[in-house]
């Protein structure tokens, strides 16, 4: 034996000596080659290229041979071999030959290819040695050794030796990584090792590759060398390969066309004939590889066929797409909001999915590719629904056929990919993970969330498909829970039990398991007690079985004890009721009457109800104050109970979600994030049952938006029930103007509007019911609010009464318009001229063409114009001077020459317009009626000094009425006429027909002429009046000082030089104005002469009394002056 060992040792020594001799010769050759290269470079003479190539080739081959021989000596350490390769690389790089081959042009990289293979082999050898040493270190020491050293010494020695060895290994590993990094960089132009120095630290040698590959062959060659290393890299390492992988893919963008033409993966994902139950059966029966392949490749053309058509680049096709998919790892989540809703987002998702589809064509049994493909589709669906809920309203979503179809296709693709992953999963952990993902995909399809559903009228149809999805989700959660019990599985099993109508006890038991598995999670605690509360208010107070189940899972132990004492039960009674109770429908009433006292049942119901509210209150304490689900459930519970004070408490609880310190109404809610972990304040509670809780389950954006909508509807209802008009008005205003959630809540605006109108209507009815005791200002404010709503949303009034959340027959369109007419009438009887003028301006701007608008709109416009007209008339009548009884005859027949303007009113004709309905024909106040009755054949003189300022303001308003009023016709009853008082009349001559002349003008012009005469104390024709008013308006607009109001003592009462006669309404009255003196010109002053005898006055009166019956306003009184 010893002789054999000696012979082997001698032979090995001889072999080492021989290798050393050969290496010495190779060193000699290398030195000679280097000398020749240096001589030629230093020599100025031109040498042949062939000689240079031979020298370069000789140097490179000698260096490779030297390193290979060194590798044959097992006694040489890994560190020495790595240092040798790095040194030779530097030597060749110094002469620009590290990338050279036989042609010397840097295209082959002979040495670098050898170096990469050799370094990878050394890397494997180093790791295997490290593992072996680790095992040897664990070898137990013999008894004698243990007796000689203490445990402390042993530990100290082991730690020191391990530390030194690990440091040495780390140094060698770092040297290997650096050498590999530099070699890959020189050969392929890429930095392959993610843990080495940055690319800026790598040396740029002569002929270093730039990674620009020109041919498929070159790409395949590159890929062949990086493939072994790529397989060993993590995703972080593959990112370093991204540039070279992209360059290779430019020549291999997709598999060959004949393979894509028969894309089996697309057929599997989209095929209508594939039943998902088949995939489940394959998994449940532990199907073989052949059964899986038969499902994928139904036409018999499998991967083997594809491989034949992909030669000679099979290695590239079979691995490139998988590696580049991991290296790119592009996610639509990283893009801007709403990206996936657009066409470019759809194409982006499809490009990412194609990489894994291409890989699966060659590797159909690769578990990772199926799983990642499922994640891509699941992410697309998630983004479509989340972004759609925030950027698209529900109506537009339903009108869009593309987006809902993409969601349904994405869900189907995701389910099929996960089912295939499930059949390929090899470990229980993988199987549990896929079961959980599958259950969540099924569960997502049954949720009542936007943008598919609006939580109002559009709700999920609980048909056979919906039930099947619930059952599938429950099945996969059960299997995941069996493989790897987690609180999330039990939590969703409880929710699915409720959805499927299983016994409440079954759902509560799952929630209890979830709380045990995750004691710090608030989610199962909330869901447990929210479901208990819901069971109480849906089953009523007289259902003994429901009370037993709710009591069995009481939050406060004292509550449970109280119930047991109340009914004389034991814990076993409650346990029995929860274990053997049949499935019950929560909407059904109990079929059999219990013998228990109803009052006792009611008392127990209240105790349990308070226990549920207490438990939910714990879920919003401290840092859980934004856990909005619990707040909503507390408010809902109080609202459903409906006892005194509950509505106010419910409103106050939910108001936290809709107000902040800076705004009296806003959406003060945040998406629940289960990933954020904060320290929770521990508050010991009653019975020591209060725990430190935190959010463990995040909610999606679509769920968050759905919660906002649901909470908003309840809050609006609570505001309406509690008669909180102030807050409801703020809510209505917020929903109209908010931009953050405008698309999400657009369809709730009519609901808020309906509730707001409903409350205003109730307040108006209440004010009217109190009659004289009611504050008139309060009624006016309510009617003004109604008018404001009318101006903003008149086009929605016809729909208000039909909104399901409102559903009030008293809010009919006619009754709502009745309030607007009531408001106008209220302003009219108070002669609120400025308010009516502003009201008419608002209506005119809101309805550009009132005559062409809705009939009710037109009625409102006509009524507003008529009220404005009457208010002007009342104001004119109130400041028109009346003759005193003692001087009545003197006033009627003045002696000065010229025209005098007279007014004769018929109040009965002014009260009702044929355009007004019976609801608006309420007449005028008696005081105003008496004022109008006094104006019978009264000469219009200049108003008194104290009324002059009011008259000037009235003239401005009357001119605006004349210019702007165009709605409908006005009532008759305003008669103006002129009386010519020549000297012949004073001399007792009988006046002729042309002495008295009725004015045939429209109502707006009559009012304007009237007020002008009141201000100036003299008559002028309408053209001059209009021109005067226009000039005054022009002066006011330009800021030019206007003439002050004329005084009684300075204004002339001289006769107009205009020819007496009828003033016709002409299209262009400016022509008439040119023939009349301007009102601004100075007039001759005349003194009043003594009045004529009473007999002349009687004659004038008799003539004028005949005129007012035959002259009324023009038939087309809405014609305006266009001058």
Number of C-alpha atoms within 10 A of each C-alpha: 6 7 8 9 10 11 12 12 12 12 12 13 12 12 14 18 12 12 17 16 12 15 20 13 14 20 16 13 17 21 14 15 21 19 13 16 20 12 11 16 13 9 10 8 8 8 11 9 10 11 13 17 18 16 20 26 20 18 24 28 17 21 22 19 16 23 21 16 14 19 17 12 14 9 9 11 12 20 17 13 19 24 15 15 24 20 13 19 22 16 17 21 20 12 14 18 26 27 28 26 20 17 13 23 14 20 16 15 25 20 25 25 16 15 24 23 15 18 23 16 11 21 18 11 12 19 13 12 12 15 11 11 13 12 10 10 12 8 8 8 9 8 8 8 9 12 9 8 10 10 11 9 10 11 10 11 12 13 12 11 11 15 12 12 14 13 12 13 18 12 13 20 19 15 18 26 22 19 22 26 23 28 29 23 24 27 26 23 18 22 25 28 23 18 13 19 14 11 14 7 9 16 13 15 19 17 19 24 20 13 20 14 18 12 12 16 13 15 23 20 13 19 20 14 15 17 16 12 16 17 11 10 18 12 17 13 18 24 21 18 23 20 20 23 25 17 15 25 18 14 16 18 13 17 20 13 10 11 19 15 8 14 15 23 21 15 15 18 18 13 11 8 8 15 10 13 10 12 21 17 12 19 19 11 9 12 15 12 12 9 12 18 15 13 16 22 19 12 10 10 14 17 17 10 12 19 18 11 15 19 11 12 19 17 15 23 24 19 18 23 24 20 24 22 23 18 21 17 12 15 13 20 14 8 11 8 15 18 18 26 20 12 9 11 17 17 12 17 18 15 14 19 19 18 21 27 23 24 24 23 24 21 16 22 18 17 20 15 23 24 22 19 23 28 17 22 25 21 20 26 24 21 23 25 26 21 19 27 24 23 18 20 20 23 14 11 19 15 10 12 10 11 20 19 11 17 20 13 16 22 23 20 21 28 22 23 24 27 26 27 27 25 24 24 22 11 8 13 13 17 20 23 17 22 25 21 24 26 27 17 21 22 19 17 18 19 14 18 25 28 27 21 18 22 16 13 8 13 14 16 11 13 8 9 12 18 15 14 18 23 19 17 26 26 16 22 28 21 17 26 19 13 16 15 17 16 23 22 25 26 25 23 28 28 18 19 20 18 15 14 13 17 20 24 27 20 24 28 19 22 30 22 20 26 21 13 15 17 17 17 21 24 26 29 22 23 22 28 26 23 20 26 24 17 19 25 17 14 19 18 19 22 20 20 17 26 23 22 24 29 25 24 22 20 24 20 16 13 20 22 15 15 23 19 11 13 12 9 13 13 12 10 13 20 14 14 17 23 13 10 15 13 12 15 13 20 10 9 13 17 7 7 9 13 7 11 10 14 11 14 21 15 15 24 24 15 16 25 23 16 24 28 22 15 22 26 16 21 26 19 15 13 15 18 15 19 23 24 19 26 24 26 26 24 26 25 23 23 21 17 15 13 9 8 11 16 22 18 16 25 24 14 18 23 25 19 24 18 16 14 7 7 11 13 22 18 20 16 18 14 17 21 14 14 10 10 10 9 9 15 14 11 14 11 11 11 11 10 12 15 18 16 24 22 21 19 15 14 12 16 22 25 21 22 23 22 20 21 21 16 23 23 17 18 26 25 20 24 25 22 15 14 17 16 18 10 17 24 21 16 25 21 15 18 24 18 10 14 11 11 15 19 16 24 23 16 17 21 17 22 21 28 25 28 27 29 25 23 22 21 20 14 18 19 12 13 18 15 11 10 10 9 9 13 12 14 9 13 20 17 13 20 23 16 18 22 21 14 15 20 15 12 12 18 11 14 21 13 13 24 19 15 13 12 18 21 14 15 11 13 21 16 17 12 13 22 21 16 19 21 23 17 21 27 22 17 20 25 18 13 22 17 22 16 14 22 21 12 17 23 17 13 18 17 11 13 17 10 13 22 16 10 13 12 11 15 20 18 21 21 25 23 25 27 26 25 25 29 24 21 23 28 21 21 18 22 21 15 18 23 18 18 16 10 9 8 10 14 21 19 19 24 26 23 21 21 19 21 25 27 24 24 22 23 21 18 20 13 12 19 16 19 16 10 16 15 13 9 10 16 14 13 14 20 12 10 9 19 16 12 13 21 15 15 22 17 20 21 23 24 25 25 24 16 14 9 16 20 16 15 26 19 12 21 24 17 18 29 23 17 22 23 17 16 23 20 21 18 21 28 19 23 20 23 25 29 23 23 22 22 22 18 13 12 21 21 12 12 11 13 18 9 8 13 18 23 20 23 23 19 26 25 27 27 25 22 23 25 25 25 32 28 23 25 25 24 22 22 26 24 16 24 25 23 22 24 17 17 19 14 13 17 17 13 14 12 9 9 9 11 9 12 9 8 13 17 16 17 7 9 17 18 23 20 21 18 13 15 10 16 13 15 15 12 19 15 12 12 19 17 13 15 19 11 13 16 15 15 15 9 7 10 15 10 12 12 9 11 9 12 18 19 14 14 11 22 20 14 13 22 16 11 15 22 13 10 17 21 12 9 18 20 21 17 12 13 20 18 21 18 19 11 13
